[in-house]
């Protein structure tokens, strides 16, 4: 399908090294599924990842079942990882009022440590090249080709670059993306733990200026992850002190902290989490996953959206190579498809975020939703997609 492309590039640039079809910056979910899909079709793909596998990431580690048909089509049967099967949802207010609901599609719990490593191995087996423990220092675009300069001093030239490097990177500064200069008040904290809790349920517990999620993952473990503000941390000087002063006010969270066996010596922490609007194309790069836009964690669908974004990027890059390499059309079509799939969900997520974190609004929201169960189902449907 894509034979003889390298000869054109080599003659044009008089290079002795092979030019790549696609460079993917970032080896998270969006980057990995894109790599697998593109390599499956015979494209040469290089993934640049600043860390190495397996690794932990700050993430809620719940995945909606909407992703399963796509993953199976890639040859990525996640059932071999023995994820937890989740079909119930629980929500608590800061004072401990609760509601419960059935999840329409349901989902599964799997750690990023396990899932990313699984997809990394599959991508390698399909022919993807990985540059691990390597950062991207600079990206330039000239004569319809990218030059990606790496921290090891080498350059890679490619026809297409996907930016799948997550929530925030120094590349955002280089690209002068507006959100990068606006300080975000949010930070995320994640633990793995052993705990006596229902494996079929994902629970979301609210507290002042934040919320925490807990759900089962593989190997009889639970992911416990929360979002809060830097102001909470500054006020109490340390994460343990903040947890005791603020999170313990929710009785469900107090119970977790007092009864669970925490499996990390220190939690995983990430700062400057931004839910601001971002462009999905920057300097001709297709932005993918959280680099294109991040849904608020309380919506519980970030992992599925990253995987879906990888699918959309794959489809449009393949169309680009198969149909005359029209870059303007690639960027227009990708932007349209991305916005059609995700823009409304991201907007709704930012709106719903304002209902939680404030103790008064959180109590009111849980109280109202308890008496209008149809509203809970509607919110879930609006923040999730259909099987793809």
C-alpha positions in Angstrom: 0.0 0.0 0.0 2.8 2.4 0.9 5.7 1.0 -1.1 8.5 3.2 -2.5 7.7 6.3 -0.4 11.2 6.4 1.1 13.0 6.7 -2.3 11.1 10.0 -3.0 12.1 11.4 0.4 15.8 10.3 0.1 16.2 11.8 -3.4 14.5 15.1 -2.4 16.6 15.6 0.8 19.8 13.7 -0.2 19.6 11.9 3.2 21.3 8.6 4.0 18.8 7.8 6.8 15.3 6.6 6.3 12.5 9.1 6.8 9.7 7.9 8.9 6.0 8.0 7.9 4.8 9.0 11.4 6.5 10.1 14.7 4.3 9.9 17.8 5.3 12.0 20.7 4.2 10.3 23.9 3.5 6.7 24.6 0.3 6.8 26.6 -3.0 5.3 25.5 -3.6 7.6 22.5 -0.1 7.3 21.2 0.1 3.5 21.7 -3.2 2.6 20.0 -2.3 5.0 17.1 1.1 3.3 16.7 -0.5 -0.2 16.6 -3.2 0.9 14.1 -0.7 2.6 11.8 1.9 -0.2 12.0 -0.8 -2.7 11.2 -1.2 -1.0 7.8 2.5 -1.0 7.0 3.5 2.5 8.0 6.9 3.2 9.6 6.2 4.5 13.1 8.5 5.9 15.8 7.2 6.6 19.3 9.2 8.9 21.5 8.5 8.4 25.2 10.3 10.3 28.0 10.0 7.3 30.4 10.2 3.6 30.1 7.6 0.8 30.5 6.1 -0.4 32.7 5.2 2.8 34.6 2.6 4.3 36.8 0.5 7.4 35.7 -1.9 9.6 37.6 -5.2 8.2 36.2 -8.5 6.9 37.5 -7.9 3.6 35.7 -11.5 3.0 34.7 -12.3 2.3 31.1 -15.8 2.4 29.5 -16.7 -0.8 27.6 -17.2 1.4 24.5 -13.6 0.8 23.6 -13.8 -3.0 23.5 -14.8 -3.5 19.8 -11.9 -1.2 18.7 -9.3 -2.9 20.9 -10.4 -6.3 19.7 -10.0 -5.1 16.1 -6.5 -4.0 16.9 -5.7 -7.5 18.3 -5.5 -6.1 21.8 -7.6 -8.5 23.8 -7.5 -6.9 27.3 -9.4 -9.8 28.8 -6.0 -11.6 29.1 -5.1 -8.9 31.7 -7.9 -10.0 33.9 -9.3 -6.5 34.6 -12.0 -5.9 37.1 -15.5 -5.8 35.6 -17.5 -2.7 36.7 -21.2 -2.1 36.3 -22.3 0.1 39.2 -21.7 3.7 40.1 -21.8 5.4 43.6 -21.6 9.1 44.4 -21.2 10.7 47.8 -21.5 14.3 49.0 -18.9 15.8 51.4 -21.1 14.9 54.3 -21.7 11.3 53.2 -25.1 11.5 51.4 -25.0 8.9 48.6 -26.7 7.8 45.4 -26.1 4.7 43.4 -26.9 3.8 39.8 -26.3 1.1 37.2 -23.8 1.9 34.4 -25.5 1.5 31.1 -22.4 0.1 29.2 -20.3 -0.7 32.2 -16.6 -0.8 32.0 -13.4 -2.4 33.3 -10.7 -1.5 35.8 -7.1 -1.9 34.7 -3.9 -0.1 35.9 -2.0 2.0 33.5 1.1 0.1 34.6 -0.4 -3.0 33.1 -2.4 -1.7 30.2 0.3 0.6 28.8 2.9 -2.1 29.0 0.6 -4.5 27.2 0.0 -2.1 24.4 3.7 -1.2 24.2 4.6 -4.9 23.7 1.9 -5.3 21.1 3.1 -2.1 19.2 6.7 -3.4 19.3 5.5 -6.8 17.9 3.7 -5.0 15.0 6.9 -3.2 14.0 6.8 0.2 15.9 10.2 1.6 16.9 10.4 3.1 20.3 12.8 5.8 21.6 12.4 5.4 25.4 13.8 7.6 28.2 14.0 10.3 25.5 12.4 13.7 25.3 11.6 15.9 22.3 13.5 19.1 22.4 12.2 20.8 19.3 9.9 20.3 16.4 10.2 22.2 13.1 8.1 22.0 9.9 9.5 22.9 6.5 8.9 21.8 2.9 6.0 19.6 4.1 8.1 17.5 6.4 8.8 17.5 10.2 12.1 17.4 11.9 11.9 16.2 15.5 15.0 16.9 17.6 15.5 14.5 20.5 17.3 14.9 23.8 20.0 12.4 22.7 21.0 14.8 20.0 19.5 12.9 17.1 16.9 14.1 14.6 14.0 12.2 13.0 12.3 13.4 9.9 8.7 12.4 9.3 5.7 13.1 7.1 3.3 13.2 10.0 3.7 14.0 13.7 1.1 13.1 16.4 1.3 15.0 19.6 0.1 12.5 22.2 2.2 13.6 25.1 -0.5 14.1 27.7 -1.8 17.0 29.8 1.2 19.3 29.8 4.6 19.4 28.3 7.4 21.9 27.6 6.4 21.4 24.0 3.3 23.3 24.8 5.5 26.2 25.8 7.4 26.0 22.5 4.1 25.9 20.6 2.9 28.9 22.6 -0.3 27.2 23.4 -2.5 29.7 25.4 -3.4 27.4 28.2 0.2 26.9 29.1 0.7 30.4 30.4 -2.5 30.3 32.5 -1.9 28.7 35.9 -4.2 25.8 36.7 -5.3 25.4 40.3 -5.6 21.6 40.1 -3.3 18.8 41.1 -3.9 15.0 41.0 -2.9 12.3 43.5 -3.0 8.6 43.0 -2.5 5.5 45.1 -2.9 1.8 44.7 -4.3 0.0 47.7 -5.9 -3.2 49.2 -9.3 -2.5 50.5 -12.6 -4.3 51.2 -14.9 -2.7 48.7 -17.2 -4.0 45.9 -15.3 -4.9 42.8 -18.2 -4.1 40.5 -18.6 -0.5 41.7 -16.8 2.8 40.8 -17.3 5.3 43.6 -16.9 9.1 43.5 -16.5 10.9 46.8 -16.7 14.6 47.1 -14.9 16.9 49.5 -14.1 20.6 49.8 -12.5 21.7 46.5 -12.2 18.3 45.1 -13.3 14.7 44.6 -11.8 11.2 44.8 -12.5 8.1 42.9 -12.0 4.5 43.9 -12.4 1.4 41.7 -11.0 -2.1 41.4 -8.2 -2.9 39.0 -6.4 -6.2 38.3 -4.8 -8.4 41.0 -7.3 -7.6 43.7 -6.0 -4.0 43.9 -7.9 -0.7 43.9 -7.0 2.6 42.2 -7.6 5.5 44.5 -7.2 8.8 42.8 -8.3 12.3 43.7 -8.3 15.9 42.3 -7.9 18.9 44.5 -6.3 22.4 44.5 -2.9 23.7 45.1 -4.5 26.0 47.6 -5.6 23.1 49.8 -2.0 21.7 49.7 -0.4 25.1 50.5 -2.8 25.6 53.4 -1.8 22.3 55.0 1.8 22.1 53.8 1.9 18.3 53.0 -0.3 15.8 51.3 -0.9 13.7 54.4 -1.8 16.7 56.5 -4.2 17.9 53.7 -5.8 14.5 53.5 -6.4 14.4 57.3 -7.8 18.0 57.4 -10.0 18.0 54.2 -10.6 14.5 52.7 -11.3 12.9 56.1 -14.4 15.2 56.4 -16.2 12.8 54.0 -16.9 9.7 56.1 -16.3 7.3 53.1 -12.8 8.8 52.5 -12.0 8.7 56.2 -12.8 5.0 56.1 -10.5 4.4 53.1 -7.6 6.2 54.7 -8.1 4.4 58.1 -8.8 0.9 56.8 -7.0 0.4 53.5 -3.5 -0.9 53.0 -1.7 1.6 50.9 0.8 0.0 48.5 2.9 3.0 47.5 5.5 4.5 49.8 4.6 7.8 48.2 1.7 8.7 45.9 1.9 9.6 42.3 1.3 13.3 41.9 0.8 15.6 38.9 0.5 19.4 39.0 -1.1 22.0 36.7 -3.9 19.8 35.4 -5.8 22.0 32.9 -9.3 21.6 31.5 -8.9 24.6 29.3 -9.9 24.5 25.6 -7.0 23.4 23.3 -6.5 23.2 19.6 -6.4 19.7 18.1 -3.9 20.8 15.4 -0.8 22.8 16.3 1.9 23.7 13.8 0.6 21.0 11.5 0.9 18.4 14.3 -2.3 16.4 15.1 -2.8 16.6 18.8 -4.3 13.5 20.4 -5.6 12.4 23.8 -5.1 14.8 26.7 -2.8 17.0 24.5 -5.9 17.9 22.5 -8.3 18.3 25.4 -8.9 16.7 28.8 -12.3 15.8 30.2 -12.8 16.4 33.9 -12.0 13.2 35.9 -15.4 13.2 37.6 -16.9 12.2 34.2 -14.8 9.0 34.4 -14.2 8.6 30.7 -10.7 10.0 30.0 -9.1 6.6 29.2 -11.8 5.7 26.7 -11.6 9.1 25.1 -7.8 8.8 24.7 -8.3 5.4 23.0 -11.0 6.8 20.7 -8.8 9.8 19.8 -6.1 7.4 18.8 -8.6 5.6 16.5 -9.6 8.9 14.9 -6.0 10.0 14.3 -5.1 6.6 12.8 -8.0 6.8 10.3 -7.2 10.3 9.1 -3.4 9.6 8.8 -4.1 6.5 6.8 -6.4 8.5 4.5 -3.7 11.1 4.1 -1.2 8.5 2.9 -3.7 6.7 0.7 -5.2 9.8 -1.0 -2.5 12.1 -2.3 -1.1 13.5 1.0 -3.2 16.6 1.1 -2.1 18.2 4.4 -4.7 20.9 4.5 -7.4 18.3 4.0 -5.9 16.1 6.7 -5.9 18.9 9.2 -9.4 20.1 8.4 -11.0 16.6 8.4 -9.2 15.7 11.6 -10.3 18.8 13.4 -13.9 18.3 12.3 -13.9 14.7 13.4 -12.3 15.4 16.7 -14.7 18.2 17.6 -17.7 16.2 16.5 -16.8 13.4 18.8 -15.4 15.2 21.8 -16.1 18.9 22.0 -19.6 18.7 23.5 -18.4 16.1 26.1 -15.5 18.4 27.2 -17.8 21.4 27.5 -20.3 19.4 29.6 -17.5 18.1 31.8 -16.3 21.6 32.6 -19.9 22.6 33.4 -20.5 19.6 35.7 -17.2 20.2 37.4 -18.6 23.4 38.9 -21.3 21.4 40.7 -18.7 19.6 42.8 -16.0 20.7 45.1 -18.1 23.4 46.7 -19.6 21.7 49.8 -23.0 23.5 49.4 -23.3 22.8 45.7 -22.1 19.2 46.1 -24.7 18.5 48.8 -27.4 20.0 46.6 -26.4 18.2 43.5 -26.3 14.8 45.2 -29.7 15.5 46.9 -31.3 16.4 43.5 -29.8 13.5 41.6 -31.0 11.0 44.3 -34.5 12.0 43.5 -34.1 12.2 39.7 -32.3 8.9 38.7 -33.0 9.6 35.0 -30.7 12.7 35.3 -27.8 10.5 36.5 -28.2 8.2 33.4 -28.5 11.2 31.1 -25.2 12.7 32.5 -23.4 9.4 32.0 -24.7 9.1 28.4 -23.7 12.6 27.6 -20.1 12.2 28.9 -19.6 8.8 27.4 -19.8 7.5 23.8 -21.1 4.5 22.0 -19.1 1.3 21.2 -16.8 2.0 18.4 
